[in-house]
Amino acid sequence: MTSTIRNIFDTASLPHEDMDRLYKVVVPVNVAKGAMLIRKGQRCDHFYIIEKGFAQIFSVIDDKKTTTLFARENDIITSTYALFTQKSSNESIEILEDSVLLKIHYEEFLSLCSENPTLLNLYRSLMEKYYLSLEERTLSLQFDSALERYRKLLSRHPFILQRAPLGAIASFLGMSPVTLSRMRAQI
């Protein structure tokens, strides 16, 4: 068993007997820095949990790359739109550090959940965390000033500043790299 799965089970307060069942559908994969896990236009049948590493989810519109989300250890990454609709992804996922991911086939996981209802708590816990991260970012972009967004990043997610390229951080915060440099100089 991986420590990541144990941590997730402990966080979701699930019986450890279900860990063995889940582990049967988990495939550990090593992914090199710079690899594209999912590209815009691809279909997606899996979600991933980062055991070790760092990634960004982004979209490119009119040749402008906008980071939607960063993910690190114990975070889930996938193209939710492509996974849930079984249509082409409207975003891409890039691995920013050499990583170990736990690859889980979505349909196999759902089947396992139907056989073991306690695993639905795990699914709910993973999806809630993912959704809350996206909502936090959306509300911040809508209502916070650039300086407030930067301060929140410093206080809530300082690991992003240590692990992500500045251009990706700027797009995540909804500002230009020049504005981000100004924010950094102010604080």
N, C-alpha and C positions, 0 to 999 in steps of 0.2 A: 504494500500500500504506500502511496505517496503521502508525504506530510501535508500537501495541499488538500488532498481529498479528506484526510483526517481533520484538518482545520475547518474545512467547509462543513463537514458533518457535525463537528462540535458547535460551530456557529449556528447551524440550523437545528440543533438539538435533536438529531436523528439517531436511531439505534445503530450501533456499530455492525450489526449483522447485515444491514443493508449495504454497508460499504463494500462487502465482497460481491454483492450482486451488481453494484454500480461499476466496480472495477473491471467486470467482464466486458463492458461496452466502452471502456476508456483505452485509447491508444496513445501512449506517449510519443511525441515527435520532436526532434531537434530541428530548429529553424534558424538559419543564419541571419545575421544582421543585414538589413537591406532587402530581404526577401519580401515578395508580395504574397501575403496569405490568401487574400481575395482581391480580385480586380473588378472594377466597375464592369458590368455586363455579364459577369459570371453567375451561374446558379450556385446555391449554397445549401448543402445537406447536413452541415456540421456546425456545432458551436465548440469553442475552445475555452479552456481555463488555463491561464498563465501560471505555470509552476515556477518558472524562473524566466525573467526577461521583461521586456517593455515594448509596447506597440502603439501605433496611432491609427485611428479610423478617420478617413478623410474623403472629401468629394472634390472633384475638379469641375468647375463651371466657368466657361469663357476663359480657359487657360489659367484660372486662379484656383490654387489649392487651398482648401479650408479644412482645418482639423476639427472634427466633431468631438472626438473623445480620445483620451489617453488611457491605456490599461497597463497594469503592472501585476505583480504576483497576487494570486488568488482572485483576480478579476476575470470576468467572462468577456470574450470578444467574438463577434460574429457580425454578419450583415443581417440585422433583425428583419428588415424588409424582405430580403431574398429568402431567408430561412422560413419565415411565417407564410409568405405568399407563394413560394416556390417559383418566383419570377426572377429575372436578372437583377443583380445587385445594383444599387444606385450609388454605391460608395466602394472604397478600397480599404484594405488593411495592410499596413506596412510594418514589418518587424524592425524596431529601432535598436535592439541589442540581440546578440546571440541568445536564443530562447529555448526553453523546454515547454512545450504546450501539451495539454491533455485534450486530445481530439475525441469528441463524442458525437456519434451519429444521432441526429435529432429524432428520427422515427424510432430507432432502437431505444433511445432514452424514454420516449413517450410510451412505448410498449412496456418497458420495464416499470415505469410509473403506474401503468394500469394494473400490473401484476402486484406491485408493492406500493400501496397508496401513501405510505409514509415518505416515499421519495418525491411525492408532489410538493411536500414542504421544502425540499431541497430546490426543486425547480422554481417555486415561488420565491424563495430567498434569493437565488441567483438573479432572477428577472427583476425583482424589486430593486436590488442594488444597481443593476444596469440602468433601469428606468430612472431611478432617483438621480444618478449621475447626469443623465441627459437633461432631466428637468432642471436641475440646479444650474447647469450651463445655460439653458434656454432663458430662464428667468433672469439670470445675471446679465446676459446680452441685452435683454429687453429693458431692464430697469436700472442697472448700475452704470456709473460713469466708468471710463477707462481706468482711472486710478483705483476706484473701488474694486473693479474686476481683478486688477493686478494684486491689490492687497489681500483679497480673498484667496487668490491662488497661493500667495506667500503663506498665509495662515493655515489653509485647509489642505493644500497639495504641494508642499515645497519640493517633493521628489520630482515633480514635473520640471522644475527649473534646473535640477541637477542632471536629468536624464534626457531631456528633449532638446532638439535644435531650436535656436531662438526664433527662426522663421515659423516653425510649427507652433511654438508657444504664442507668437503674435497672432497668427490666424485663429487659434483656439480662443484667444481673448477678444477677437473681433477688432483688431487694430493692426496698423502697419508696424514693421520692424522698427521704424524711426520712432513712432509713438512709444513702443515698448522700451526702447533705449532711454527715452525721456523719463518714463515711469521709474525705471531702475535707478536713474540718477537722482530722482526726487526722494527716494526712500533709503 
